[in-house]
Amino acid sequence: MIFLSACGKKEIKPPTGPPAEVSVVTVAAERVNHTTELPGRINPMREAQVRARATGILLKRLFEEGSNVKQGQVLFEIDPLPLQASLASAKASMAKTEAVLKESQATVDRYQELVKINAISKQVYDQAAAALGQNQAELLAAKAAVQTAELNLGYARVNAPISGRIGKALVTEGALVSATEATQLAVIRQLDPVYFDFTQSSTEVLRLKRALENRTLESVAPGEARVTLILEDGTVYRHAGKLLFSDISVDPSTGMITLRAEIPNPEGLLMPGMFARAQIIECVNVNALTIPQRTITRGAAGGSSVLIVNEENTVELRNIEVERTAGTKMVVAKGLKAGERIVVEGSQKAPPGSVVKPVPFASAPPADSGSQPKSN
């Protein structure tokens, strides 16, 4: 006979220990600056090409290459001897014309009395008066020639058209320079302040304008629209600049709009052609929901999620949409509301569905609302 014994089922009891402790932060609305970072290059505020306005042999270079020069400072000296000879010839021609004019004036004065008493014919007098007028015109031309010769002689000393930093000399002493070809001698650039030229997509500009019209975002207050440069080595340039203008047209080949900022450059650190990135506060979101970046989990499909603790202290998995980064935080577009609690630490011992003991996250980093670094 076979005896069958009944086996009783053991009841599995839930753990009776205290709930796991997790650190949480509370979602709150705050003011966040909408900062855009765009690449661009440094350009001089003014750039002048120093060119020859007189023809001759270059005798001297009177500046140090790479130095700062003042407007009006003499930079080059062209051989003045041929120009001095031209001036002397022009003055001689003017003196001769003055002598002929003096004689013509005396003739007209003498004929004026004779024609009154019919001692000479009216035709003779008219011919003398016409000669006087011609000589007067020739004197004006001679004076203009002297003035031109004086200007050409002055051009033998090449002066700086603007103040700024001058580059290398493009010609050497002994070279023949030409006023006809306007030989380029050097280039002067004004480097304090400098321009920073960069571009922004027209799509982004339209999106911002719509957000401002819908009052989702607000315009920055006067004085807040600063431009901060991030240099090629990743350092923040100490002097903040200001946005000057945005172009009124879109480049059809790239779909970009050109923007320009003015940046102080008292130390001369910024040089033309240098690459940098500009951080610009374009507008402000006064009710942005932000959470620490470390609380977000990225899924395989690219989605984002966080763990929240509901009113019953139960952990829930919540899918969210993030808008952008704001310093050490992320701005949440959808999926959360103000007042909800987000798990920061302890998520390994608090899977979704478990009851936890939430405590404030005490060692959270200082709030960073995406504002630009302050300039020194």
FENJO-V469501 format. One record per run of one state. SS is the DSSP state (hx for helix, st for strand, lp for the rest). FROM is the first residue (numbers start at 1). TO is the last residue. Records with the same first field share a line. If there is no record, write none. Layout:
SS = FROM-TO ; FROM-TO
This chain:
lp = 1-19 ; 27-27 ; 52-55 ; 62-67 ; 70-73 ; 79-80 ; 117-121 ; 155-156 ; 160-163 ; 167-175 ; 178-183 ; 214-217 ; 220-225 ; 231-235 ; 237-240 ; 247-250 ; 252-255 ; 264-274 ; 296-296 ; 299-303 ; 310-313 ; 327-328 ; 335-340 ; 346-346 ; 350-354 ; 361-376
st = 20-26 ; 28-51 ; 56-61 ; 68-69 ; 74-78 ; 157-159 ; 164-166 ; 176-177 ; 184-201 ; 218-219 ; 226-230 ; 236-236 ; 241-246 ; 251-251 ; 256-263 ; 275-292 ; 297-298 ; 304-309 ; 314-326 ; 329-334 ; 341-345 ; 355-360
hx = 81-116 ; 122-154 ; 202-213 ; 293-295 ; 347-349
